[in-house]
């Protein structure tokens, strides 16, 4: 039952950034690799993500309630996670830019932090007898935020940040095309779990 309740938190929070990035990160990575100025690239696309994140905030409470179905712990953590989406989306943008610049040390660090945080944290909490849905969900969110830390250093090369409306008009259509393929691929992995959050009990979801 605990595993199922945790899945009811983790799955929506992992799906949301994929649905809301609209492929803009793919455009950012491509343009960074082509040597585009980082100030306008990060500034312009970051502003778009701030707007998307702001819209997500308006839907945070009703969306959390939809998936939680009265489970207080699930609802609280979903609201927290959805409210952090503006930051998570910025992290995805920085990850794409770092990848485009082939800053592999920082990219690998960003990928390792969530995995190690969850692995070490859960084992430690289990040994101490403190492993609960609340503590495990907290680790997941902390790991996701921690992944952004090594990526922030690229901002030193981007200052000052600028907003270029022409770049936004170029990036959004490109991103939407890439986004359709990404969503289709990701749906094969997560869509069933997302649907089952409402269709089955927490215990059955945990077994699944």
C-alpha positions as CSV (number, residue, x, y, z in Angstrom):
1,X,0.0,0.0,0.0
2,X,2.9,2.4,0.8
3,X,4.5,1.7,-2.6
4,X,1.2,2.4,-4.3
5,X,0.7,5.7,-2.4
6,X,4.2,6.7,-3.2
7,X,3.6,5.9,-6.9
8,X,0.5,8.1,-6.8
9,X,2.8,11.0,-5.9
10,X,5.9,10.2,-8.0
11,X,4.2,9.3,-11.3
12,X,2.2,12.6,-11.8
13,X,5.2,14.6,-10.7
14,X,7.5,12.9,-13.2
15,X,4.9,13.2,-16.0
16,X,4.1,16.9,-15.5
17,X,7.5,18.3,-16.6
18,X,7.4,16.1,-19.7
19,X,4.0,17.3,-20.7
20,X,4.7,21.0,-19.9
21,X,8.2,21.4,-21.5
22,X,6.6,21.5,-25.0
23,X,9.9,20.4,-26.5
24,X,11.5,23.8,-25.9
25,X,14.4,22.1,-24.1
26,X,15.2,20.2,-27.3
27,X,15.4,23.5,-29.2
28,X,17.6,25.0,-26.5
29,X,20.1,22.0,-26.7
30,X,20.3,22.2,-30.4
31,X,20.9,26.0,-30.5
32,X,23.5,25.8,-27.7
33,X,25.4,23.2,-29.7
34,X,25.3,25.5,-32.7
35,X,26.9,28.2,-30.7
36,X,24.0,30.5,-30.2
37,X,24.5,33.3,-27.6
38,X,23.5,31.9,-24.2
39,X,22.1,35.1,-22.8
40,X,19.2,35.4,-25.2
41,X,18.7,31.6,-25.4
42,X,18.4,31.0,-21.7
43,X,16.7,34.3,-21.0
44,X,14.0,34.0,-23.7
45,X,13.2,30.3,-23.2
46,X,13.4,30.6,-19.5
47,X,10.8,33.4,-19.6
48,X,8.5,31.0,-21.6
49,X,8.9,28.3,-19.0
50,X,8.1,30.8,-16.2
51,X,4.9,31.6,-18.0
52,X,4.1,27.9,-18.4
53,X,5.0,27.3,-14.7
54,X,2.7,30.1,-13.6
55,X,-0.2,28.6,-15.5
56,X,0.6,25.2,-13.9
57,X,0.4,26.9,-10.4
58,X,-3.2,27.8,-11.1
59,X,-4.1,24.2,-11.7
60,X,-2.0,22.7,-8.9
61,X,-4.7,22.3,-6.3
62,X,-7.5,20.9,-8.5
63,X,-5.1,18.5,-10.3
64,X,-3.7,17.3,-7.0
65,X,-7.2,16.7,-5.7
66,X,-8.1,14.8,-8.8
67,X,-5.3,12.3,-8.4
68,X,-5.3,12.2,-4.6
69,X,-9.0,11.2,-4.2
70,X,-9.0,12.2,-0.6
71,X,-5.6,10.9,0.4
72,X,-4.1,13.8,2.3
73,X,-0.4,12.8,2.0
74,X,-0.8,12.4,-1.8
75,X,-2.6,15.7,-2.2
76,X,0.0,17.6,-0.1
77,X,3.0,16.3,-2.0
78,X,1.4,16.8,-5.4
79,X,0.6,20.4,-4.6
80,X,4.2,20.9,-3.4
81,X,5.5,19.3,-6.5
82,X,3.3,21.1,-8.9
83,X,4.2,24.4,-7.2
84,X,7.8,23.6,-7.9
85,X,7.2,23.1,-11.6
86,X,8.5,26.6,-12.6
87,X,11.9,25.7,-11.0
88,X,11.9,22.2,-12.4
89,X,11.2,23.5,-15.9
90,X,14.2,25.9,-15.6
91,X,16.3,22.9,-14.6
92,X,15.3,21.1,-17.7
93,X,16.3,24.1,-19.8
94,X,19.7,24.3,-18.1
95,X,20.1,20.5,-18.6
96,X,19.5,20.9,-22.3
97,X,21.9,23.8,-22.6
98,X,24.6,22.0,-20.7
99,X,24.1,18.9,-22.9
100,X,24.3,21.1,-26.1
101,X,27.6,22.6,-24.8
102,X,28.9,19.0,-24.0
103,X,29.5,19.9,-20.3
104,X,29.2,16.2,-19.5
105,X,30.6,16.4,-16.0
106,X,27.7,18.7,-14.9
107,X,25.1,16.7,-16.9
108,X,26.2,13.4,-15.4
109,X,26.1,15.0,-11.9
110,X,22.6,16.2,-12.5
111,X,21.5,12.7,-13.5
112,X,23.3,11.0,-10.6
113,X,22.0,13.3,-7.8
114,X,18.3,12.2,-7.8
115,X,19.2,8.5,-8.1
116,X,21.8,8.6,-5.3
117,X,19.6,10.8,-3.1
118,X,16.8,8.4,-3.4
119,X,18.9,5.2,-3.0
120,X,21.1,6.3,-0.1
121,X,18.2,8.1,1.6
122,X,15.7,5.2,1.4
123,X,18.3,2.7,2.6
124,X,19.3,5.0,5.5
125,X,15.7,5.6,6.5
126,X,14.9,1.9,6.3
127,X,17.8,1.0,8.6
128,X,16.7,3.7,11.0
129,X,13.1,2.6,10.9
130,X,12.0,6.0,9.6
131,X,11.0,5.0,6.1
132,X,7.4,6.2,5.4
133,X,5.6,7.5,2.3
134,X,6.2,11.1,3.6
135,X,9.9,10.6,4.0
136,X,10.3,8.8,0.7
137,X,8.3,11.4,-1.2
138,X,10.4,14.2,0.4
139,X,13.6,12.4,-0.9
140,X,12.2,12.4,-4.4
141,X,11.5,16.1,-4.4
142,X,14.8,17.0,-2.7
143,X,16.6,14.9,-5.3
144,X,14.8,16.6,-8.2
145,X,15.7,20.0,-6.9
146,X,19.3,18.9,-6.1
147,X,19.8,17.9,-9.7
148,X,19.6,21.5,-10.8
149,X,22.5,22.6,-8.6
150,X,25.4,21.5,-10.8
151,X,23.7,22.9,-13.9
152,X,23.4,26.5,-12.6
153,X,27.1,27.2,-13.3
154,X,26.4,27.6,-17.0
155,X,24.6,30.9,-16.1
156,X,28.0,32.5,-15.6
157,X,28.6,32.2,-19.3
158,X,25.1,33.5,-20.1
159,X,25.0,36.8,-18.3
160,X,23.4,39.2,-18.9
161,X,20.2,37.3,-19.7
162,X,18.1,38.8,-22.4
163,X,14.6,38.2,-23.9
164,X,14.4,37.9,-27.7
165,X,10.9,37.6,-29.0
166,X,12.2,36.4,-32.4
167,X,14.0,33.5,-30.7
168,X,10.8,32.6,-28.9
169,X,8.8,32.6,-32.2
170,X,11.5,30.3,-33.6
171,X,11.8,28.0,-30.6
172,X,8.2,27.3,-29.8
173,X,7.1,25.8,-33.2
174,X,10.3,23.7,-33.3
175,X,9.8,22.5,-29.8
176,X,6.2,21.5,-30.3
177,X,7.2,19.1,-33.1
178,X,9.8,17.5,-30.9
179,X,7.4,17.4,-28.0
180,X,4.9,15.3,-29.8
181,X,7.4,12.5,-30.3
182,X,8.7,12.8,-26.7
183,X,5.2,12.6,-25.2
184,X,4.3,9.6,-27.4
185,X,7.4,7.7,-26.2
186,X,7.0,8.6,-22.6
187,X,3.3,7.6,-22.7
188,X,4.4,4.0,-23.4
189,X,6.3,4.0,-20.1
190,X,4.0,6.0,-17.7
191,X,0.5,6.3,-19.1
192,X,-0.7,3.0,-17.6
193,X,0.6,3.9,-14.1
194,X,-1.0,7.4,-14.4
195,X,-4.4,5.9,-15.3
196,X,-4.2,3.2,-12.6
197,X,-3.8,5.8,-9.8
198,X,-7.5,6.4,-10.0
199,X,-8.6,3.0,-11.2
200,X,-7.2,0.7,-8.5
201,X,-6.4,0.7,-4.8
202,X,-3.0,1.8,-3.4
203,X,-2.1,-1.8,-2.6
204,X,-2.9,-3.0,-6.1
205,X,-1.0,-0.1,-7.6
206,X,2.0,-0.9,-5.4
207,X,2.0,-4.5,-6.6
208,X,1.6,-3.4,-10.2
